[in-house]
Amino acid sequence: MRRVGQSRWGVAGVYALLTVASFIAVFPLLWVITSSFKTSGELAQNPLQLFSSSPTLEHYRKVVTEIGFLRNLKNSLLIAGCSTVIAVLVSLLGAYGIVRFFPRVGRQLTKLLISTYMFPPILLAIPYTVTMVKLGLMNSYVGLVIAYLSFSIPYAIWMLIGFFQTVPIGIEEAAAVDGASRFRVFWQISVPIIMPGIVATAVYTFINTFNEFLYALLFITDSDKMPVAVGLYSLQGSEVLDWGAMMAASVIVIVPSVVFFMLIQKHIAGGLSEGSVK
């Protein structure tokens, strides 16, 4: 009985600790959401107040109609979506080729690919900018997508290699014996098996490109083409920061992302766990 009582107290303590930790993790998001409904006076006089005494949608109206922040969101979705689709398609072919055609040097190739992340983006900012100027791709979606692919593809290949290594070679050999071509074996046998890994890779690639700020700030100068990260930065005035507009714009970006993650978190966790088994 004593051990049962101690175990119950232990479980209760764990749940209490997790509850406190969850509240600490969620509180910043809750504060941003509630602050977006506060008046400018409340934000200036008592910014730590959690709930507004007179909620307003004025900041959302300003962000949508006056600032045109939804246009920035559309630009980010377009740029990140194109970068993700191209990166995943190219990385599928690259990872499959490494695993099936170069198995002995696959480990060295993966180390070489992941080593590209050793260099901070600021070191490549000047070479990338000079290259885009010479190619005439400044202030264009194409130039930004190319820059994103340069670091998205190595990361995606590195992730997908682990997933392809979980595909039994016997399944592919059996399909080849039945007359399936190499491309058909790849597209109809291997790719469906690692679909959870593809989803996880696509999500992480999308997030990295959607949240990228440095190259977007350097390459895009037209306000109509600015992505979300630069759009949020542009809300910061030279002397006065419009906190209400900043909070409303942040909610427009964050809340859909949180809901999206809640819907697909099982697929991401399943894909990462399968890719870790080799």
Residue frames as qw, qx, qy, qz and C-alpha x, y, z in Angstrom:
[[0.000, 0.885, 0.465, 0.000, 0.00, 0.00, 0.00],
 [0.320, -0.777, 0.091, 0.534, 2.85, 2.33, 0.82],
 [0.380, -0.146, 0.590, 0.697, 4.50, 1.76, -2.54],
 [0.196, 0.618, 0.678, 0.346, 1.17, 2.32, -4.31],
 [0.139, -0.926, -0.276, 0.215, 0.70, 5.60, -2.45],
 [0.371, -0.600, 0.316, 0.634, 4.22, 6.72, -3.25],
 [0.360, 0.150, 0.686, 0.614, 3.77, 5.86, -6.91],
 [0.096, 0.804, 0.568, 0.148, 0.53, 7.83, -7.03],
 [0.228, -0.891, -0.032, 0.392, 2.21, 10.85, -5.48],
 [0.433, -0.323, 0.518, 0.663, 5.06, 10.46, -7.96],
 [0.286, 0.453, 0.690, 0.485, 2.68, 10.39, -10.92],
 [0.053, -0.915, -0.396, 0.060, 0.80, 13.40, -9.55],
 [0.352, -0.729, 0.180, 0.560, 4.07, 15.27, -9.16],
 [0.405, -0.014, 0.629, 0.663, 5.06, 14.48, -12.73],
 [0.157, 0.686, 0.632, 0.325, 1.70, 15.70, -14.04],
 [0.199, -0.918, -0.203, 0.277, 1.95, 18.86, -11.95],
 [0.406, -0.508, 0.377, 0.660, 5.43, 19.54, -13.30],
 [0.325, 0.245, 0.695, 0.593, 4.29, 18.93, -16.88],
 [0.037, 0.843, 0.533, 0.059, 1.31, 21.24, -16.35],
 [0.259, -0.850, 0.031, 0.458, 3.54, 24.06, -15.13],
 [0.399, -0.274, 0.565, 0.668, 6.00, 23.49, -17.98],
 [0.271, 0.507, 0.709, 0.408, 3.16, 23.48, -20.53],
 [0.049, -0.926, -0.347, 0.137, 1.79, 26.74, -19.15],
 [0.332, -0.690, 0.263, 0.587, 5.22, 28.36, -19.32],
 [0.373, -0.008, 0.688, 0.623, 5.60, 27.19, -22.94],
 [0.146, 0.634, 0.686, 0.326, 2.12, 28.33, -24.01],
 [0.179, -0.781, -0.337, 0.495, 2.03, 31.63, -22.10],
 [0.171, -0.388, 0.311, 0.851, 4.03, 33.69, -24.67],
 [0.001, 0.249, 0.757, 0.604, 1.65, 32.60, -27.44],
 [0.168, -0.707, -0.683, 0.080, -1.37, 33.33, -25.25],
 [0.221, -0.665, -0.135, 0.701, 0.03, 36.77, -24.40],
 [0.112, -0.140, 0.515, 0.838, 0.61, 37.59, -28.08],
 [0.073, -0.456, -0.795, -0.392, -2.96, 36.54, -28.97],
 [0.221, -0.770, -0.542, 0.254, -4.59, 38.51, -26.17],
 [0.259, -0.534, 0.056, 0.803, -2.37, 41.54, -26.81],
 [0.146, 0.139, 0.623, 0.756, -3.50, 41.65, -30.43],
 [0.169, -0.676, -0.659, -0.282, -7.01, 42.51, -29.18],
 [0.353, -0.621, -0.333, 0.615, -5.88, 45.30, -26.85],
 [0.243, 0.955, 0.154, 0.076, -6.19, 48.96, -27.68],
 [0.560, 0.536, -0.241, 0.584, -3.08, 51.02, -28.32],
 [0.280, -0.726, 0.262, -0.571, -3.58, 52.76, -24.99],
 [0.897, -0.390, 0.143, -0.152, -3.67, 49.49, -23.07],
 [0.898, 0.223, -0.093, 0.367, -0.52, 48.25, -24.80],
 [0.321, 0.633, -0.248, 0.659, 1.30, 51.46, -23.90],
 [0.397, -0.648, 0.264, -0.594, 0.04, 51.90, -20.33],
 [0.672, -0.349, 0.592, -0.277, -0.15, 48.30, -19.07],
 [0.543, 0.430, -0.640, -0.331, 1.51, 45.87, -21.49],
 [0.064, 0.184, -0.955, 0.222, 1.62, 43.08, -18.89],
 [0.606, 0.130, 0.398, -0.676, -2.16, 43.02, -18.58],
 [0.322, -0.007, 0.920, 0.224, -3.27, 39.65, -19.97],
 [0.195, 0.574, 0.766, 0.214, -6.81, 40.42, -21.10],
 [0.053, 0.214, 0.153, 0.963, -8.23, 43.61, -22.54],
 [0.166, 0.397, 0.622, -0.654, -11.10, 45.45, -20.86],
 [0.535, 0.656, 0.147, -0.512, -12.34, 46.64, -24.28],
 [0.615, -0.041, 0.663, 0.424, -11.23, 44.19, -27.01],
 [0.396, 0.751, -0.072, -0.524, -10.84, 45.58, -30.50],
 [0.819, 0.248, 0.435, 0.281, -10.12, 44.29, -34.01],
 [0.203, 0.952, -0.084, -0.211, -8.53, 47.57, -35.08],
 [0.289, -0.629, 0.653, 0.309, -5.02, 46.09, -35.32],
 [0.565, 0.152, 0.782, 0.214, -6.20, 43.26, -37.56],
 [0.438, 0.830, 0.340, -0.066, -8.04, 45.75, -39.78],
 [0.002, 0.908, -0.322, -0.267, -4.90, 47.85, -40.06],
 [0.437, -0.379, 0.763, 0.290, -2.69, 44.87, -40.85],
 [0.545, 0.343, 0.748, 0.164, -5.04, 43.48, -43.51],
 [0.366, 0.845, 0.387, 0.055, -6.34, 46.65, -45.20],
 [0.009, 0.979, -0.166, -0.117, -3.70, 49.34, -44.67],
 [0.328, -0.639, 0.659, 0.223, -0.44, 47.40, -44.48],
 [0.782, 0.408, -0.334, -0.332, -1.49, 44.55, -46.79],
 [0.335, -0.515, 0.781, -0.112, 0.12, 41.87, -44.67],
 [0.844, 0.182, 0.469, -0.186, -1.93, 39.11, -46.31],
 [0.653, 0.724, -0.216, -0.049, 0.01, 39.85, -49.50],
 [0.003, 0.676, -0.719, 0.161, 3.25, 39.15, -47.62],
 [0.659, -0.150, 0.690, -0.261, 1.77, 35.91, -46.34],
 [0.844, 0.483, 0.167, -0.164, 0.82, 34.88, -49.87],
 [0.413, 0.774, -0.479, 0.038, 4.36, 35.64, -51.06],
 [0.280, -0.510, 0.784, -0.217, 5.86, 33.47, -48.32],
 [0.795, 0.107, 0.543, -0.248, 3.51, 30.60, -49.09],
 [0.751, 0.649, -0.068, -0.104, 4.40, 30.80, -52.78],
 [0.240, 0.743, -0.611, 0.127, 8.16, 30.97, -52.22],
 [0.409, -0.376, 0.785, -0.275, 8.25, 28.32, -49.50],
 [0.844, 0.232, 0.389, -0.287, 5.87, 26.05, -51.42],
 [0.706, 0.663, -0.245, -0.045, 7.92, 26.16, -54.64],
 [0.064, 0.670, -0.710, 0.209, 11.17, 25.67, -52.72],
 [0.608, -0.225, 0.688, -0.326, 9.75, 22.71, -50.82],
 [0.881, 0.368, 0.202, -0.219, 8.34, 20.93, -53.88],
 [0.593, 0.700, -0.393, 0.060, 11.55, 21.30, -55.89],
 [0.117, -0.615, 0.725, -0.287, 13.79, 20.39, -52.94],
 [0.737, -0.110, 0.592, -0.307, 11.80, 17.24, -52.10],
 [0.870, 0.471, 0.050, -0.135, 11.68, 16.02, -55.71],
 [0.451, 0.712, -0.510, 0.168, 15.41, 16.56, -56.27],
 [0.281, -0.534, 0.712, -0.359, 16.29, 15.14, -52.86],
 [0.894, 0.031, 0.344, -0.287, 14.23, 11.99, -53.46],
 [0.832, 0.525, -0.168, 0.065, 16.30, 11.21, -56.54],
 [0.216, 0.719, -0.566, 0.340, 19.56, 12.16, -54.85],
 [0.525, -0.434, 0.617, -0.395, 18.94, 10.18, -51.67],
 [0.942, 0.145, 0.237, -0.187, 17.76, 7.11, -53.57],
 [0.699, 0.629, -0.311, 0.141, 20.80, 7.24, -55.83],
 [0.037, -0.667, 0.646, -0.369, 23.16, 7.47, -52.87],
 [0.690, -0.263, 0.564, -0.369, 21.54, 4.56, -51.03],
 [0.914, 0.242, 0.298, -0.129, 21.12, 2.20, -54.00],
 [0.749, 0.624, -0.097, 0.202, 24.01, 3.07, -56.34],
 [0.342, 0.601, -0.482, 0.538, 26.72, 4.39, -53.98],
 [0.760, -0.589, -0.238, -0.135, 26.17, 2.50, -50.70],
 [0.790, -0.130, -0.233, 0.552, 29.87, 2.38, -49.77],
 [0.306, 0.154, -0.081, 0.936, 30.44, 6.10, -50.07],
 [0.277, -0.707, -0.505, -0.409, 26.96, 7.01, -48.81],
 [0.566, -0.681, -0.314, 0.342, 28.17, 7.77, -45.29],
 [0.453, -0.214, 0.104, 0.859, 30.91, 10.09, -46.53],
 [0.043, 0.428, 0.471, 0.770, 28.47, 11.82, -48.87],
 [0.392, -0.770, -0.484, -0.139, 26.01, 12.42, -46.05],
 [0.546, -0.557, -0.148, 0.608, 28.77, 13.97, -43.94],
 [0.311, 0.044, 0.304, 0.899, 29.70, 16.20, -46.85],
 [0.130, -0.607, -0.547, -0.562, 26.09, 17.25, -47.34],
 [0.482, -0.780, -0.394, 0.068, 25.44, 18.05, -43.70],
 [0.562, -0.280, -0.055, 0.777, 28.74, 19.96, -43.46],
 [0.146, 0.504, 0.333, 0.783, 27.12, 22.69, -45.56],
 [0.421, -0.804, -0.337, -0.250, 25.25, 23.67, -42.38],
 [0.679, -0.344, -0.221, 0.610, 28.51, 24.37, -40.58],
 [0.274, 0.123, 0.117, 0.947, 28.72, 27.77, -42.25],
 [0.118, 0.589, 0.510, -0.616, 26.40, 30.52, -40.99],
 [0.459, 0.706, 0.508, 0.180, 24.20, 32.10, -43.68],
 [0.025, -0.960, 0.033, 0.277, 25.83, 35.51, -43.21],
 [0.452, -0.456, 0.577, 0.505, 29.09, 34.16, -44.70],
 [0.397, 0.260, 0.750, 0.460, 27.33, 33.34, -47.97],
 [0.194, 0.816, 0.409, -0.358, 25.30, 36.55, -48.11],
 [0.038, 0.747, -0.314, -0.585, 27.84, 38.55, -50.14],
 [0.160, -0.177, 0.847, 0.474, 28.66, 35.78, -52.68],
 [0.254, 0.512, 0.820, 0.004, 24.97, 35.04, -53.15],
 [0.159, 0.838, 0.235, -0.466, 24.14, 38.71, -53.60],
 [0.030, -0.588, 0.529, 0.611, 26.90, 39.21, -56.18],
 [0.210, 0.062, 0.920, 0.324, 25.77, 36.10, -58.06],
 [0.237, 0.664, 0.693, -0.150, 22.13, 37.17, -58.11],
 [0.103, 0.806, -0.038, -0.582, 23.08, 40.66, -59.33],
 [0.063, -0.406, 0.715, 0.565, 25.12, 39.21, -62.22],
 [0.144, 0.244, 0.935, 0.212, 22.29, 36.82, -63.12],
 [0.249, -0.203, -0.237, -0.917, 19.72, 39.61, -62.95],
 [0.500, -0.385, -0.766, -0.125, 17.69, 37.75, -60.33],
 [0.119, -0.095, -0.513, 0.845, 17.60, 40.40, -57.64],
 [0.402, 0.186, 0.263, -0.857, 14.13, 41.34, -56.41],
 [0.653, 0.117, -0.527, -0.531, 12.65, 38.18, -57.91],
 [0.865, -0.267, 0.263, -0.335, 11.07, 35.04, -56.53],
 [0.915, 0.323, -0.225, 0.090, 13.32, 32.89, -58.73],
 [0.338, 0.600, -0.531, 0.494, 16.52, 34.20, -57.17],
 [0.463, -0.469, 0.493, -0.568, 15.19, 33.68, -53.66],
 [0.965, -0.014, 0.087, -0.249, 14.02, 30.15, -54.44],
 [0.765, 0.454, -0.386, 0.246, 17.45, 29.27, -55.89],
 [0.029, 0.582, -0.578, 0.571, 19.13, 30.55, -52.73],
 [0.714, -0.306, 0.379, -0.503, 16.79, 28.51, -50.56],
 [0.968, 0.186, -0.127, -0.106, 17.38, 25.37, -52.61],
 [0.464, 0.604, -0.564, 0.319, 21.12, 25.65, -52.02],
 [0.077, -0.339, 0.771, -0.534, 20.68, 24.79, -48.34],
 [0.764, -0.028, 0.263, -0.588, 17.31, 22.99, -48.44],
 [0.853, 0.313, -0.371, -0.192, 18.37, 20.22, -50.82],
 [0.371, 0.382, -0.776, 0.336, 21.42, 19.02, -48.81],
 [0.347, -0.187, 0.636, -0.664, 19.33, 18.93, -45.63],
 [0.825, 0.140, 0.076, -0.542, 16.47, 17.08, -47.35],
 [0.727, 0.368, -0.579, -0.042, 18.85, 14.53, -48.90],
 [0.107, 0.350, -0.792, 0.489, 20.43, 13.92, -45.52],
 [0.568, -0.055, 0.497, -0.653, 17.02, 13.22, -44.00],
 [0.850, 0.269, -0.089, -0.444, 15.72, 11.04, -46.84],
 [0.429, 0.446, -0.784, 0.045, 18.82, 8.83, -46.91],
 [0.211, -0.173, 0.827, -0.491, 17.83, 7.41, -43.52],
 [0.710, 0.223, 0.317, -0.588, 14.32, 6.66, -44.76],
 [0.732, 0.465, -0.405, -0.289, 15.47, 4.92, -47.94],
 [0.185, 0.410, -0.869, 0.206, 17.80, 2.75, -45.90],
 [0.487, -0.026, 0.693, -0.531, 14.74, 1.31, -44.15],
 [0.786, 0.358, -0.101, -0.494, 13.28, 0.02, -47.44],
 [0.757, -0.204, 0.611, 0.109, 14.12, -3.72, -47.80],
 [0.106, 0.503, -0.629, -0.583, 16.14, -4.35, -50.93],
 [0.253, 0.109, 0.956, 0.095, 14.26, -7.64, -51.41],
 [0.390, 0.666, 0.506, -0.385, 11.04, -5.80, -52.23],
 [0.276, 0.764, -0.274, -0.514, 12.72, -3.86, -55.00],
 [0.066, -0.342, 0.882, 0.316, 14.45, -6.95, -56.36],
 [0.367, 0.330, 0.862, -0.113, 11.15, -8.83, -56.45],
 [0.400, 0.772, 0.235, -0.435, 9.52, -5.98, -58.39],
 [0.131, 0.669, -0.563, -0.467, 12.47, -5.91, -60.81],
 [0.245, -0.074, 0.953, 0.160, 12.15, -9.66, -61.40],
 [0.402, 0.564, 0.687, -0.220, 8.48, -9.13, -62.27],
 [0.463, 0.494, 0.461, 0.574, 9.57, -6.72, -65.02],
 [0.109, -0.961, -0.220, 0.127, 9.31, -3.34, -63.30],
 [0.525, 0.634, -0.133, 0.552, 11.77, -0.71, -64.50],
 [0.477, -0.069, -0.444, 0.755, 14.15, 1.05, -62.12],
 [0.137, -0.213, 0.041, -0.967, 12.06, 4.24, -62.17],
 [0.656, -0.365, -0.409, -0.518, 8.85, 2.29, -61.56],
 [0.702, -0.251, -0.578, 0.331, 10.44, 0.48, -58.62],
 [0.265, 0.027, -0.307, 0.914, 11.55, 3.83, -57.23],
 [0.274, -0.191, -0.075, -0.940, 8.25, 5.67, -57.77],
 [0.723, -0.258, -0.337, -0.545, 5.70, 2.93, -57.03],
 [0.819, -0.210, -0.506, 0.170, 7.55, 0.80, -54.45],
 [0.532, -0.048, -0.398, 0.745, 10.12, 2.82, -52.50],
 [0.051, -0.307, 0.028, -0.950, 8.46, 6.24, -52.42],
 [0.624, -0.487, -0.308, -0.527, 5.09, 5.05, -50.97],
 [0.771, -0.274, -0.500, 0.284, 6.92, 3.09, -48.26],
 [0.450, -0.155, -0.292, 0.830, 8.77, 6.18, -47.00],
 [0.043, -0.699, -0.405, -0.588, 5.82, 8.56, -47.41],
 [0.503, -0.819, -0.252, 0.114, 5.80, 9.51, -43.68],
 [0.608, -0.360, 0.118, 0.698, 9.46, 10.46, -44.03],
 [0.284, 0.393, 0.402, 0.777, 8.71, 12.53, -47.11],
 [0.254, -0.838, -0.387, -0.289, 6.00, 14.39, -45.20],
 [0.602, -0.698, -0.089, 0.378, 8.37, 15.08, -42.31],
 [0.545, -0.081, 0.271, 0.789, 11.10, 16.26, -44.68],
 [0.121, 0.595, 0.448, 0.657, 8.70, 18.50, -46.59],
 [0.379, -0.865, -0.324, -0.057, 7.38, 20.07, -43.39],
 [0.597, -0.593, 0.046, 0.539, 10.83, 20.87, -42.03],
 [0.441, 0.146, 0.387, 0.796, 11.96, 22.19, -45.40],
 [0.036, -0.751, -0.461, -0.472, 8.88, 24.38, -45.63],
 [0.477, -0.834, -0.215, 0.178, 9.43, 25.78, -42.15],
 [0.601, -0.339, 0.169, 0.703, 13.09, 26.61, -42.83],
 [0.274, 0.284, 0.428, 0.813, 12.25, 28.51, -46.01],
 [0.191, -0.791, -0.496, -0.303, 9.07, 30.12, -44.64],
 [0.501, -0.824, -0.143, 0.222, 10.90, 31.58, -41.63],
 [0.676, 0.034, 0.110, 0.728, 14.10, 32.58, -43.46],
 [0.060, -0.933, -0.226, 0.275, 14.88, 36.28, -43.08],
 [0.385, -0.585, 0.325, 0.636, 18.41, 37.22, -44.15],
 [0.312, 0.049, 0.684, 0.658, 18.30, 36.35, -47.86],
 [0.103, 0.740, 0.645, 0.157, 14.74, 37.61, -48.19],
 [0.182, -0.888, -0.123, 0.403, 15.82, 40.96, -46.74],
 [0.334, -0.479, 0.465, 0.665, 18.82, 41.18, -49.10],
 [0.261, 0.125, 0.779, 0.556, 17.20, 39.97, -52.32],
 [0.019, 0.694, 0.675, 0.251, 13.69, 41.45, -52.15],
 [0.173, -0.117, -0.147, 0.967, 13.35, 45.25, -52.23],
 [0.329, -0.286, -0.420, -0.796, 9.82, 45.59, -53.62],
 [0.362, -0.115, 0.593, -0.710, 7.23, 45.80, -50.84],
 [0.801, 0.145, -0.073, -0.576, 4.70, 43.89, -52.98],
 [0.792, 0.262, -0.551, -0.021, 7.09, 40.89, -53.16],
 [0.068, -0.512, 0.690, -0.507, 8.24, 40.84, -49.53],
 [0.584, -0.207, -0.784, -0.034, 7.66, 37.59, -47.60],
 [0.575, -0.727, -0.348, -0.141, 6.27, 37.41, -44.09],
 [0.711, -0.361, -0.194, 0.571, 9.59, 37.66, -42.24],
 [0.312, 0.122, 0.103, 0.937, 10.53, 40.91, -43.99],
 [0.258, -0.624, -0.425, -0.604, 6.96, 42.15, -43.73],
 [0.636, -0.670, -0.354, 0.145, 7.06, 41.77, -39.95],
 [0.584, -0.222, -0.048, 0.780, 10.41, 43.55, -39.86],
 [0.141, 0.392, 0.290, 0.862, 9.02, 46.43, -41.90],
 [0.398, -0.762, -0.458, -0.226, 6.40, 47.05, -39.20],
 [0.599, -0.521, -0.191, 0.578, 9.21, 48.28, -36.99],
 [0.226, 0.947, 0.119, 0.193, 9.34, 52.03, -37.47],
 [0.509, 0.501, -0.321, 0.622, 12.41, 54.19, -37.11],
 [0.062, -0.389, 0.456, -0.798, 11.27, 55.66, -33.79],
 [0.609, -0.096, 0.428, -0.661, 7.94, 54.10, -32.75],
 [0.096, 0.046, -0.977, -0.187, 7.02, 50.43, -32.92],
 [0.647, -0.127, -0.130, -0.741, 3.37, 49.67, -33.58],
 [0.186, -0.196, 0.926, -0.265, 2.97, 46.84, -31.07],
 [0.659, 0.281, 0.455, -0.529, -0.68, 46.26, -31.90],
 [0.703, 0.569, -0.267, -0.333, -0.01, 45.71, -35.60],
 [0.202, 0.503, -0.838, 0.064, 3.01, 43.57, -34.76],
 [0.399, -0.061, 0.823, -0.400, 0.94, 41.35, -32.46],
 [0.734, 0.415, 0.247, -0.478, -1.89, 41.00, -34.97],
 [0.584, 0.605, -0.495, -0.220, 0.49, 40.11, -37.78],
 [0.011, -0.396, 0.899, -0.188, 2.26, 37.59, -35.56],
 [0.592, 0.110, 0.659, -0.451, -1.04, 35.90, -34.72],
 [0.737, 0.531, -0.071, -0.412, -1.92, 35.65, -38.43],
 [0.462, 0.561, -0.686, -0.034, 1.37, 33.84, -39.02],
 [0.078, -0.338, 0.870, -0.351, 1.68, 31.75, -35.85],
 [0.639, 0.037, 0.521, -0.564, -1.81, 30.40, -35.14],
 [0.851, 0.376, -0.152, -0.333, -2.33, 28.65, -38.52],
 [0.434, 0.508, -0.733, 0.130, 1.14, 27.10, -38.18],
 [0.271, -0.252, 0.782, -0.501, 0.33, 25.80, -34.69],
 [0.782, 0.181, 0.300, -0.515, -2.98, 24.32, -35.83],
 [0.732, 0.503, -0.419, -0.190, -1.27, 22.73, -38.84],
 [0.203, 0.444, -0.829, 0.273, 1.34, 21.12, -36.60],
 [0.514, -0.109, 0.645, -0.555, -1.30, 19.79, -34.25],
 [0.842, 0.315, 0.056, -0.434, -3.00, 18.06, -37.18],
 [0.810, 0.466, -0.356, 0.018, 0.11, 16.41, -38.64],
 [0.239, -0.721, 0.608, -0.231, 2.30, 15.90, -35.56],
 [0.860, -0.130, 0.482, -0.109, 1.67, 12.13, -35.57],
 [0.831, 0.540, 0.049, 0.124, 2.88, 11.85, -39.16],
 [0.219, 0.839, -0.422, 0.263, 6.01, 13.87, -38.38],
 [0.514, -0.555, 0.610, -0.236, 6.84, 11.82, -35.28],
 [0.918, 0.100, 0.379, -0.056, 6.20, 8.57, -37.12],
 [0.701, 0.688, -0.106, 0.156, 8.34, 9.63, -40.04],
 [0.029, 0.803, -0.530, 0.270, 11.27, 10.70, -37.90],
 [0.683, -0.386, 0.587, -0.202, 11.14, 7.51, -35.83],
 [0.922, 0.300, 0.242, 0.026, 11.11, 5.35, -38.95],
 [0.530, 0.786, -0.240, 0.211, 14.01, 7.25, -40.43],
 [0.260, -0.749, 0.562, -0.236, 16.10, 6.73, -37.32],
 [0.835, -0.152, 0.525, -0.060, 15.93, 2.93, -37.70],
 [0.425, 0.678, -0.524, -0.292, 18.57, 1.73, -40.13]]
